[in-house]
Amino acid sequence: MTTRSYRLTVVGCAIAWLLLGLHLPTPHELMDHGRVPGPPVLAVSAVLAVIGTAALWALLRAPFARR
């Protein structure tokens, strides 16, 4: 993996987990209001979780990048 693609993967992974953990209303809806969010919110959550997991897996499998 080149240094540039490694950096892009790190940024993509960080953005996916940030959006999933901080900006989606799923935990708030479940904990505070006791209701399940709508299907679009759950679908976006699933997509972000898959992107974050795939990016993290790619980062962990990448050989150490040297300059």
Secondary structure, 3 states (H helix, E strand, C coil): CCHHHHHHHHHHHHHHHHHHHHHCCHHHHHHHHCCCCCHHHHHHHHHHHHHHHHHHHHHHHCCCCCC
